[in-house]
Amino acid sequence: MRITVDENLCDFHGQCEIAAGSIFQLVGPADLRYQREVSGDLRTEAEAAADLCPAQAIQLDD
């Protein structure tokens, strides 16, 4: 699964890190690091992060 974060939409709320800390990490107040490709076993976490993002900045593609 491919993960894309629209950096123009992301407000660094950190909900993605709470939902899927193994995929998303906030480093500093305005620096999000994340895995751009994840295996199927992390699908549920990735979907939860996308659903919880207040800015809807996370896109998932198979």
N, CA, C, O and CB atoms as a CASP TS submission, in Angstrom:
PFRMAT TS
TARGET T0000
AUTHOR 0000-0000-0000
METHOD Language model
MODEL 1
PARENT N/A
ATOM      1  N   MET     1       0.832  -1.156   0.000  1.00  0.00           N
ATOM      2  CA  MET     1       0.000   0.000   0.000  1.00  0.00           C
ATOM      3  C   MET     1       0.890   1.236   0.000  1.00  0.00           C
ATOM      4  O   MET     1       1.886   1.296   0.720  1.00  0.00           O
ATOM      5  CB  MET     1      -0.954  -0.012   1.198  1.00  0.00           C
ATOM      6  N   ARG     2       0.524   2.206  -0.804  1.00  0.00           N
ATOM      7  CA  ARG     2       1.269   3.461  -0.883  1.00  0.00           C
ATOM      8  C   ARG     2       0.533   4.524  -0.047  1.00  0.00           C
ATOM      9  O   ARG     2      -0.692   4.642  -0.097  1.00  0.00           O
ATOM     10  CB  ARG     2       1.429   3.928  -2.378  1.00  0.00           C
ATOM     11  N   ILE     3       1.311   5.281   0.711  1.00  0.00           N
ATOM     12  CA  ILE     3       0.773   6.364   1.539  1.00  0.00           C
ATOM     13  C   ILE     3       1.329   7.683   1.030  1.00  0.00           C
ATOM     14  O   ILE     3       2.526   7.820   0.778  1.00  0.00           O
ATOM     15  CB  ILE     3       1.125   6.157   3.049  1.00  0.00           C
ATOM     16  N   THR     4       0.431   8.651   0.886  1.00  0.00           N
ATOM     17  CA  THR     4       0.832   9.989   0.475  1.00  0.00           C
ATOM     18  C   THR     4       0.205  10.983   1.452  1.00  0.00           C
ATOM     19  O   THR     4      -0.969  10.863   1.802  1.00  0.00           O
ATOM     20  CB  THR     4       0.399  10.290  -1.008  1.00  0.00           C
ATOM     21  N   VAL     5       0.986  11.952   1.883  1.00  0.00           N
ATOM     22  CA  VAL     5       0.477  13.014   2.744  1.00  0.00           C
ATOM     23  C   VAL     5       0.610  14.324   1.987  1.00  0.00           C
ATOM     24  O   VAL     5       1.700  14.690   1.548  1.00  0.00           O
ATOM     25  CB  VAL     5       1.241  13.067   4.112  1.00  0.00           C
ATOM     26  N   ASP     6      -0.504  15.027   1.838  1.00  0.00           N
ATOM     27  CA  ASP     6      -0.488  16.342   1.190  1.00  0.00           C
ATOM     28  C   ASP     6       0.066  17.347   2.200  1.00  0.00           C
ATOM     29  O   ASP     6      -0.619  17.729   3.149  1.00  0.00           O
ATOM     30  CB  ASP     6      -1.931  16.764   0.692  1.00  0.00           C
ATOM     31  N   GLU     7       1.292  17.763   1.987  1.00  0.00           N
ATOM     32  CA  GLU     7       1.957  18.651   2.938  1.00  0.00           C
ATOM     33  C   GLU     7       1.329  20.042   2.977  1.00  0.00           C
ATOM     34  O   GLU     7       1.543  20.788   3.933  1.00  0.00           O
ATOM     35  CB  GLU     7       3.425  18.767   2.594  1.00  0.00           C
ATOM     36  N   ASN     8       0.564  20.394   1.959  1.00  0.00           N
ATOM     37  CA  ASN     8      -0.146  21.676   1.979  1.00  0.00           C
ATOM     38  C   ASN     8      -1.378  21.624   2.875  1.00  0.00           C
ATOM     39  O   ASN     8      -1.847  22.660   3.347  1.00  0.00           O
ATOM     40  CB  ASN     8      -0.552  22.076   0.565  1.00  0.00           C
ATOM     41  N   LEU     9      -1.904  20.425   3.111  1.00  0.00           N
ATOM     42  CA  LEU     9      -3.076  20.264   3.969  1.00  0.00           C
ATOM     43  C   LEU     9      -2.713  19.913   5.408  1.00  0.00           C
ATOM     44  O   LEU     9      -3.427  20.287   6.338  1.00  0.00           O
ATOM     45  CB  LEU     9      -3.980  19.197   3.403  1.00  0.00           C
ATOM     46  N   CYS    10      -1.617  19.203   5.594  1.00  0.00           N
ATOM     47  CA  CYS    10      -1.244  18.722   6.924  1.00  0.00           C
ATOM     48  C   CYS    10      -1.005  19.888   7.882  1.00  0.00           C
ATOM     49  O   CYS    10      -0.242  20.809   7.589  1.00  0.00           O
ATOM     50  CB  CYS    10       0.010  17.842   6.841  1.00  0.00           C
ATOM     51  N   ASP    11      -1.685  19.824   9.046  1.00  0.00           N
ATOM     52  CA  ASP    11      -1.518  20.843  10.084  1.00  0.00           C
ATOM     53  C   ASP    11      -0.758  20.306  11.289  1.00  0.00           C
ATOM     54  O   ASP    11      -0.675  20.978  12.317  1.00  0.00           O
ATOM     55  CB  ASP    11      -2.875  21.371  10.525  1.00  0.00           C
ATOM     56  N   PHE    12      -0.200  19.096  11.176  1.00  0.00           N
ATOM     57  CA  PHE    12       0.646  18.499  12.211  1.00  0.00           C
ATOM     58  C   PHE    12      -0.083  18.337  13.544  1.00  0.00           C
ATOM     59  O   PHE    12       0.477  18.606  14.607  1.00  0.00           O
ATOM     60  CB  PHE    12       1.887  19.344  12.411  1.00  0.00           C
ATOM     61  N   HIS    13      -1.339  17.895  13.471  1.00  0.00           N
ATOM     62  CA  HIS    13      -2.119  17.635  14.687  1.00  0.00           C
ATOM     63  C   HIS    13      -1.604  16.412  15.445  1.00  0.00           C
ATOM     64  O   HIS    13      -1.724  16.345  16.668  1.00  0.00           O
ATOM     65  CB  HIS    13      -3.592  17.438  14.335  1.00  0.00           C
ATOM     66  N   GLY    14      -1.030  15.445  14.725  1.00  0.00           N
ATOM     67  CA  GLY    14      -0.467  14.270  15.366  1.00  0.00           C
ATOM     68  C   GLY    14      -1.427  13.104  15.533  1.00  0.00           C
ATOM     69  O   GLY    14      -1.065  12.093  16.136  1.00  0.00           O
ATOM     70  N   GLN    15      -2.630  13.220  15.019  1.00  0.00           N
ATOM     71  CA  GLN    15      -3.583  12.114  15.144  1.00  0.00           C
ATOM     72  C   GLN    15      -3.096  10.874  14.407  1.00  0.00           C
ATOM     73  O   GLN    15      -3.366   9.752  14.836  1.00  0.00           O
ATOM     74  CB  GLN    15      -4.952  12.531  14.611  1.00  0.00           C
ATOM     75  N   CYS    16      -2.389  11.065  13.316  1.00  0.00           N
ATOM     76  CA  CYS    16      -1.857   9.925  12.560  1.00  0.00           C
ATOM     77  C   CYS    16      -0.846   9.151  13.402  1.00  0.00           C
ATOM     78  O   CYS    16      -0.828   7.921  13.389  1.00  0.00           O
ATOM     79  CB  CYS    16      -1.202  10.402  11.244  1.00  0.00           C
ATOM     80  N   GLU    17      -0.018   9.872  14.122  1.00  0.00           N
ATOM     81  CA  GLU    17       0.984   9.224  14.967  1.00  0.00           C
ATOM     82  C   GLU    17       0.311   8.460  16.110  1.00  0.00           C
ATOM     83  O   GLU    17       0.767   7.379  16.483  1.00  0.00           O
ATOM     84  CB  GLU    17       1.972  10.266  15.530  1.00  0.00           C
ATOM     85  N   ILE    18      -0.751   9.006  16.656  1.00  0.00           N
ATOM     86  CA  ILE    18      -1.483   8.322  17.720  1.00  0.00           C
ATOM     87  C   ILE    18      -2.112   7.034  17.187  1.00  0.00           C
ATOM     88  O   ILE    18      -2.076   5.999  17.852  1.00  0.00           O
ATOM     89  CB  ILE    18      -2.569   9.247  18.315  1.00  0.00           C
ATOM     90  N   ALA    19      -2.687   7.102  15.987  1.00  0.00           N
ATOM     91  CA  ALA    19      -3.361   5.947  15.403  1.00  0.00           C
ATOM     92  C   ALA    19      -2.382   4.919  14.846  1.00  0.00           C
ATOM     93  O   ALA    19      -2.646   3.718  14.892  1.00  0.00           O
ATOM     94  CB  ALA    19      -4.298   6.398  14.309  1.00  0.00           C
ATOM     95  N   ALA    20      -1.255   5.390  14.322  1.00  0.00           N
ATOM     96  CA  ALA    20      -0.323   4.487  13.633  1.00  0.00           C
ATOM     97  C   ALA    20       1.113   4.942  13.838  1.00  0.00           C
ATOM     98  O   ALA    20       1.782   5.364  12.895  1.00  0.00           O
ATOM     99  CB  ALA    20      -0.646   4.416  12.128  1.00  0.00           C
ATOM    100  N   GLY    21       1.576   4.854  15.066  1.00  0.00           N
ATOM    101  CA  GLY    21       2.921   5.301  15.402  1.00  0.00           C
ATOM    102  C   GLY    21       4.028   4.519  14.713  1.00  0.00           C
ATOM    103  O   GLY    21       5.159   4.994  14.622  1.00  0.00           O
ATOM    104  N   SER    22       3.713   3.332  14.230  1.00  0.00           N
ATOM    105  CA  SER    22       4.721   2.564  13.507  1.00  0.00           C
ATOM    106  C   SER    22       4.876   3.051  12.066  1.00  0.00           C
ATOM    107  O   SER    22       5.817   2.662  11.374  1.00  0.00           O
ATOM    108  CB  SER    22       4.359   1.084  13.518  1.00  0.00           C
ATOM    109  N   ILE    23       3.950   3.906  11.617  1.00  0.00           N
ATOM    110  CA  ILE    23       4.000   4.446  10.256  1.00  0.00           C
ATOM    111  C   ILE    23       4.342   5.931  10.248  1.00  0.00           C
ATOM    112  O   ILE    23       5.138   6.383   9.425  1.00  0.00           O
ATOM    113  CB  ILE    23       2.670   4.221   9.551  1.00  0.00           C
ATOM    114  N   PHE    24       3.743   6.689  11.163  1.00  0.00           N
ATOM    115  CA  PHE    24       3.876   8.151  11.190  1.00  0.00           C
ATOM    116  C   PHE    24       4.588   8.612  12.453  1.00  0.00           C
ATOM    117  O   PHE    24       4.316   8.114  13.545  1.00  0.00           O
ATOM    118  CB  PHE    24       2.499   8.819  11.093  1.00  0.00           C
ATOM    119  N   GLN    25       5.510   9.575  12.298  1.00  0.00           N
ATOM    120  CA  GLN    25       6.190  10.174  13.444  1.00  0.00           C
ATOM    121  C   GLN    25       6.310  11.681  13.227  1.00  0.00           C
ATOM    122  O   GLN    25       6.785  12.139  12.187  1.00  0.00           O
ATOM    123  CB  GLN    25       7.595   9.533  13.656  1.00  0.00           C
ATOM    124  N   LEU    26       5.873  12.433  14.219  1.00  0.00           N
ATOM    125  CA  LEU    26       6.091  13.873  14.205  1.00  0.00           C
ATOM    126  C   LEU    26       7.457  14.137  14.815  1.00  0.00           C
ATOM    127  O   LEU    26       7.767  13.669  15.910  1.00  0.00           O
ATOM    128  CB  LEU    26       4.962  14.637  14.981  1.00  0.00           C
ATOM    129  N   VAL    27       8.257  14.884  14.097  1.00  0.00           N
ATOM    130  CA  VAL    27       9.602  15.229  14.558  1.00  0.00           C
ATOM    131  C   VAL    27       9.655  16.748  14.575  1.00  0.00           C
ATOM    132  O   VAL    27       9.826  17.382  13.534  1.00  0.00           O
ATOM    133  CB  VAL    27      10.742  14.603  13.631  1.00  0.00           C
ATOM    134  N   GLY    28       9.512  17.317  15.738  1.00  0.00           N
ATOM    135  CA  GLY    28       9.434  18.769  15.823  1.00  0.00           C
ATOM    136  C   GLY    28       8.017  19.234  15.543  1.00  0.00           C
ATOM    137  O   GLY    28       7.139  18.421  15.253  1.00  0.00           O
ATOM    138  N   PRO    29       7.795  20.521  15.629  1.00  0.00           N
ATOM    139  CA  PRO    29       6.444  21.055  15.503  1.00  0.00           C
ATOM    140  C   PRO    29       5.859  21.014  14.085  1.00  0.00           C
ATOM    141  O   PRO    29       4.642  21.093  13.919  1.00  0.00           O
ATOM    142  CB  PRO    29       6.437  22.455  15.984  1.00  0.00           C
ATOM    143  N   ALA    30       6.702  20.894  13.079  1.00  0.00           N
ATOM    144  CA  ALA    30       6.183  20.933  11.710  1.00  0.00           C
ATOM    145  C   ALA    30       6.961  20.018  10.774  1.00  0.00           C
ATOM    146  O   ALA    30       7.277  20.393   9.645  1.00  0.00           O
ATOM    147  CB  ALA    30       6.219  22.355  11.179  1.00  0.00           C
ATOM    148  N   ASP    31       7.267  18.811  11.253  1.00  0.00           N
ATOM    149  CA  ASP    31       7.989  17.856  10.421  1.00  0.00           C
ATOM    150  C   ASP    31       7.390  16.478  10.641  1.00  0.00           C
ATOM    151  O   ASP    31       7.574  15.872  11.696  1.00  0.00           O
ATOM    152  CB  ASP    31       9.513  17.861  10.741  1.00  0.00           C
ATOM    153  N   LEU    32       6.676  15.992   9.642  1.00  0.00           N
ATOM    154  CA  LEU    32       6.074  14.668   9.695  1.00  0.00           C
ATOM    155  C   LEU    32       6.903  13.714   8.846  1.00  0.00           C
ATOM    156  O   LEU    32       7.176  13.972   7.674  1.00  0.00           O
ATOM    157  CB  LEU    32       4.599  14.705   9.209  1.00  0.00           C
ATOM    158  N   ARG    33       7.291  12.621   9.457  1.00  0.00           N
ATOM    159  CA  ARG    33       7.987  11.566   8.718  1.00  0.00           C
ATOM    160  C   ARG    33       7.081  10.345   8.708  1.00  0.00           C
ATOM    161  O   ARG    33       6.427  10.026   9.701  1.00  0.00           O
ATOM    162  CB  ARG    33       9.390  11.232   9.357  1.00  0.00           C
ATOM    163  N   TYR    34       7.055   9.672   7.571  1.00  0.00           N
ATOM    164  CA  TYR    34       6.178   8.509   7.460  1.00  0.00           C
ATOM    165  C   TYR    34       6.712   7.545   6.415  1.00  0.00           C
ATOM    166  O   TYR    34       7.498   7.917   5.543  1.00  0.00           O
ATOM    167  CB  TYR    34       4.745   8.939   7.106  1.00  0.00           C
ATOM    168  N   GLN    35       6.270   6.302   6.521  1.00  0.00           N
ATOM    169  CA  GLN    35       6.627   5.282   5.543  1.00  0.00           C
ATOM    170  C   GLN    35       5.742   5.476   4.315  1.00  0.00           C
ATOM    171  O   GLN    35       4.520   5.557   4.436  1.00  0.00           O
ATOM    172  CB  GLN    35       6.470   3.838   6.136  1.00  0.00           C
ATOM    173  N   ARG    36       6.339   5.548   3.168  1.00  0.00           N
ATOM    174  CA  ARG    36       5.564   5.776   1.944  1.00  0.00           C
ATOM    175  C   ARG    36       5.007   4.489   1.365  1.00  0.00           C
ATOM    176  O   ARG    36       4.061   4.521   0.579  1.00  0.00           O
ATOM    177  CB  ARG    36       6.418   6.465   0.908  1.00  0.00           C
ATOM    178  N   GLU    37       5.576   3.374   1.740  1.00  0.00           N
ATOM    179  CA  GLU    37       5.100   2.053   1.330  1.00  0.00           C
ATOM    180  C   GLU    37       5.003   1.187   2.578  1.00  0.00           C
ATOM    181  O   GLU    37       5.958   1.092   3.349  1.00  0.00           O
ATOM    182  CB  GLU    37       6.049   1.400   0.256  1.00  0.00           C
ATOM    183  N   VAL    38       3.842   0.551   2.778  1.00  0.00           N
ATOM    184  CA  VAL    38       3.674  -0.349   3.918  1.00  0.00           C
ATOM    185  C   VAL    38       3.045  -1.652   3.440  1.00  0.00           C
ATOM    186  O   VAL    38       2.346  -1.692   2.427  1.00  0.00           O
ATOM    187  CB  VAL    38       2.801   0.309   5.028  1.00  0.00           C
ATOM    188  N   SER    39       3.308  -2.705   4.186  1.00  0.00           N
ATOM    189  CA  SER    39       2.754  -4.015   3.859  1.00  0.00           C
ATOM    190  C   SER    39       1.303  -4.091   4.317  1.00  0.00           C
ATOM    191  O   SER    39       0.827  -3.251   5.081  1.00  0.00           O
ATOM    192  CB  SER    39       3.590  -5.143   4.509  1.00  0.00           C
ATOM    193  N   GLY    40       0.625  -5.102   3.840  1.00  0.00           N
ATOM    194  CA  GLY    40      -0.789  -5.278   4.137  1.00  0.00           C
ATOM    195  C   GLY    40      -1.108  -5.434   5.606  1.00  0.00           C
ATOM    196  O   GLY    40      -2.225  -5.129   6.025  1.00  0.00           O
ATOM    197  N   ASP    41      -0.160  -5.899   6.403  1.00  0.00           N
ATOM    198  CA  ASP    41      -0.430  -6.080   7.825  1.00  0.00           C
ATOM    199  C   ASP    41      -0.563  -4.748   8.570  1.00  0.00           C
ATOM    200  O   ASP    41      -1.038  -4.724   9.705  1.00  0.00           O
ATOM    201  CB  ASP    41       0.672  -6.910   8.455  1.00  0.00           C
ATOM    202  N   LEU    42      -0.152  -3.645   7.946  1.00  0.00           N
ATOM    203  CA  LEU    42      -0.314  -2.315   8.558  1.00  0.00           C
ATOM    204  C   LEU    42      -1.505  -1.556   7.965  1.00  0.00           C
ATOM    205  O   LEU    42      -1.696  -0.374   8.252  1.00  0.00           O
ATOM    206  CB  LEU    42       0.967  -1.489   8.373  1.00  0.00           C
ATOM    207  N   ARG    43      -2.297  -2.230   7.146  1.00  0.00           N
ATOM    208  CA  ARG    43      -3.425  -1.587   6.477  1.00  0.00           C
ATOM    209  C   ARG    43      -4.423  -0.966   7.477  1.00  0.00           C
ATOM    210  O   ARG    43      -4.853   0.174   7.301  1.00  0.00           O
ATOM    211  CB  ARG    43      -4.144  -2.604   5.592  1.00  0.00           C
ATOM    212  N   THR    44      -4.776  -1.708   8.503  1.00  0.00           N
ATOM    213  CA  THR    44      -5.757  -1.222   9.477  1.00  0.00           C
ATOM    214  C   THR    44      -5.257   0.041  10.168  1.00  0.00           C
ATOM    215  O   THR    44      -6.017   0.990  10.359  1.00  0.00           O
ATOM    216  CB  THR    44      -6.063  -2.306  10.519  1.00  0.00           C
ATOM    217  N   GLU    45      -3.983   0.053  10.543  1.00  0.00           N
ATOM    218  CA  GLU    45      -3.406   1.241  11.178  1.00  0.00           C
ATOM    219  C   GLU    45      -3.392   2.423  10.220  1.00  0.00           C
ATOM    220  O   GLU    45      -3.732   3.541  10.609  1.00  0.00           O
ATOM    221  CB  GLU    45      -1.983   0.950  11.669  1.00  0.00           C
ATOM    222  N   ALA    46      -3.006   2.189   8.980  1.00  0.00           N
ATOM    223  CA  ALA    46      -2.954   3.265   7.984  1.00  0.00           C
ATOM    224  C   ALA    46      -4.344   3.839   7.723  1.00  0.00           C
ATOM    225  O   ALA    46      -4.510   5.053   7.605  1.00  0.00           O
ATOM    226  CB  ALA    46      -2.342   2.751   6.672  1.00  0.00           C
ATOM    227  N   GLU    47      -5.339   2.960   7.633  1.00  0.00           N
ATOM    228  CA  GLU    47      -6.714   3.428   7.414  1.00  0.00           C
ATOM    229  C   GLU    47      -7.217   4.240   8.597  1.00  0.00           C
ATOM    230  O   GLU    47      -7.902   5.247   8.418  1.00  0.00           O
ATOM    231  CB  GLU    47      -7.648   2.243   7.164  1.00  0.00           C
ATOM    232  N   ALA    48      -6.881   3.806   9.800  1.00  0.00           N
ATOM    233  CA  ALA    48      -7.288   4.555  10.997  1.00  0.00           C
ATOM    234  C   ALA    48      -6.652   5.936  11.001  1.00  0.00           C
ATOM    235  O   ALA    48      -7.312   6.921  11.332  1.00  0.00           O
ATOM    236  CB  ALA    48      -6.901   3.789  12.280  1.00  0.00           C
ATOM    237  N   ALA    49      -5.379   6.018  10.638  1.00  0.00           N
ATOM    238  CA  ALA    49      -4.689   7.309  10.595  1.00  0.00           C
ATOM    239  C   ALA    49      -5.338   8.228   9.570  1.00  0.00           C
ATOM    240  O   ALA    49      -5.544   9.410   9.845  1.00  0.00           O
ATOM    241  CB  ALA    49      -3.199   7.117  10.267  1.00  0.00           C
ATOM    242  N   ALA    50      -5.658   7.709   8.406  1.00  0.00           N
ATOM    243  CA  ALA    50      -6.296   8.518   7.366  1.00  0.00           C
ATOM    244  C   ALA    50      -7.668   8.996   7.828  1.00  0.00           C
ATOM    245  O   ALA    50      -8.037  10.146   7.592  1.00  0.00           O
ATOM    246  CB  ALA    50      -6.423   7.716   6.057  1.00  0.00           C
ATOM    247  N   ASP    51      -8.425   8.117   8.486  1.00  0.00           N
ATOM    248  CA  ASP    51      -9.762   8.484   8.966  1.00  0.00           C
ATOM    249  C   ASP    51      -9.701   9.543  10.063  1.00  0.00           C
ATOM    250  O   ASP    51     -10.575  10.407  10.136  1.00  0.00           O
ATOM    251  CB  ASP    51     -10.494   7.248   9.482  1.00  0.00           C
ATOM    252  N   LEU    52      -8.684   9.486  10.914  1.00  0.00           N
ATOM    253  CA  LEU    52      -8.586  10.409  12.048  1.00  0.00           C
ATOM    254  C   LEU    52      -7.943  11.745  11.707  1.00  0.00           C
ATOM    255  O   LEU    52      -8.002  12.678  12.507  1.00  0.00           O
ATOM    256  CB  LEU    52      -7.813   9.768  13.146  1.00  0.00           C
ATOM    257  N   CYS    53      -7.336  11.851  10.543  1.00  0.00           N
ATOM    258  CA  CYS    53      -6.665  13.100  10.172  1.00  0.00           C
ATOM    259  C   CYS    53      -7.690  14.229  10.032  1.00  0.00           C
ATOM    260  O   CYS    53      -8.548  14.165   9.152  1.00  0.00           O
ATOM    261  CB  CYS    53      -5.872  12.922   8.849  1.00  0.00           C
ATOM    262  N   PRO    54      -7.618  15.260  10.881  1.00  0.00           N
ATOM    263  CA  PRO    54      -8.587  16.355  10.811  1.00  0.00           C
ATOM    264  C   PRO    54      -8.546  17.122   9.481  1.00  0.00           C
ATOM    265  O   PRO    54      -9.554  17.680   9.050  1.00  0.00           O
ATOM    266  CB  PRO    54      -8.343  17.316  11.949  1.00  0.00           C
ATOM    267  N   ALA    55      -7.394  17.142   8.849  1.00  0.00           N
ATOM    268  CA  ALA    55      -7.240  17.876   7.585  1.00  0.00           C
ATOM    269  C   ALA    55      -7.488  16.992   6.367  1.00  0.00           C
ATOM    270  O   ALA    55      -7.493  17.466   5.230  1.00  0.00           O
ATOM    271  CB  ALA    55      -5.848  18.478   7.499  1.00  0.00           C
ATOM    272  N   GLN    56      -7.697  15.676   6.628  1.00  0.00           N
ATOM    273  CA  GLN    56      -7.879  14.711   5.531  1.00  0.00           C
ATOM    274  C   GLN    56      -6.720  14.786   4.537  1.00  0.00           C
ATOM    275  O   GLN    56      -6.928  14.764   3.324  1.00  0.00           O
ATOM    276  CB  GLN    56      -9.216  14.969   4.801  1.00  0.00           C
ATOM    277  N   ALA    57      -5.498  14.873   5.066  1.00  0.00           N
ATOM    278  CA  ALA    57      -4.295  15.044   4.255  1.00  0.00           C
ATOM    279  C   ALA    57      -3.672  13.719   3.830  1.00  0.00           C
ATOM    280  O   ALA    57      -2.747  13.714   3.017  1.00  0.00           O
ATOM    281  CB  ALA    57      -3.281  15.854   5.016  1.00  0.00           C
ATOM    282  N   ILE    58      -4.154  12.597   4.356  1.00  0.00           N
ATOM    283  CA  ILE    58      -3.542  11.296   4.090  1.00  0.00           C
ATOM    284  C   ILE    58      -4.333  10.548   3.024  1.00  0.00           C
ATOM    285  O   ILE    58      -5.547  10.377   3.140  1.00  0.00           O
ATOM    286  CB  ILE    58      -3.458  10.460   5.382  1.00  0.00           C
ATOM    287  N   GLN    59      -3.635  10.107   1.995  1.00  0.00           N
ATOM    288  CA  GLN    59      -4.242   9.323   0.924  1.00  0.00           C
ATOM    289  C   GLN    59      -3.601   7.937   0.893  1.00  0.00           C
ATOM    290  O   GLN    59      -2.384   7.801   1.019  1.00  0.00           O
ATOM    291  CB  GLN    59      -4.083  10.037  -0.451  1.00  0.00           C
ATOM    292  N   LEU    60      -4.433   6.916   0.726  1.00  0.00           N
ATOM    293  CA  LEU    60      -3.958   5.547   0.648  1.00  0.00           C
ATOM    294  C   LEU    60      -4.293   4.975  -0.712  1.00  0.00           C
ATOM    295  O   LEU    60      -5.406   5.144  -1.210  1.00  0.00           O
ATOM    296  CB  LEU    60      -4.566   4.686   1.765  1.00  0.00           C
ATOM    297  N   ASP    61      -3.324   4.296  -1.315  1.00  0.00           N
ATOM    298  CA  ASP    61      -3.522   3.655  -2.611  1.00  0.00           C
ATOM    299  C   ASP    61      -2.963   2.245  -2.564  1.00  0.00           C
ATOM    300  O   ASP    61      -1.868   2.015  -2.050  1.00  0.00           O
ATOM    301  CB  ASP    61      -2.855   4.470  -3.745  1.00  0.00           C
ATOM    302  N   ASP    62      -3.726   1.302  -3.108  1.00  0.00           N
ATOM    303  CA  ASP    62      -3.267  -0.089  -3.157  1.00  0.00           C
ATOM    304  C   ASP    62      -2.246  -0.329  -4.198  1.00  0.00           C
ATOM    305  O   ASP    62      -1.772  -1.455  -4.350  1.00  0.00           O
ATOM    306  CB  ASP    62      -4.395  -0.998  -3.385  1.00  0.00           C
TER
END
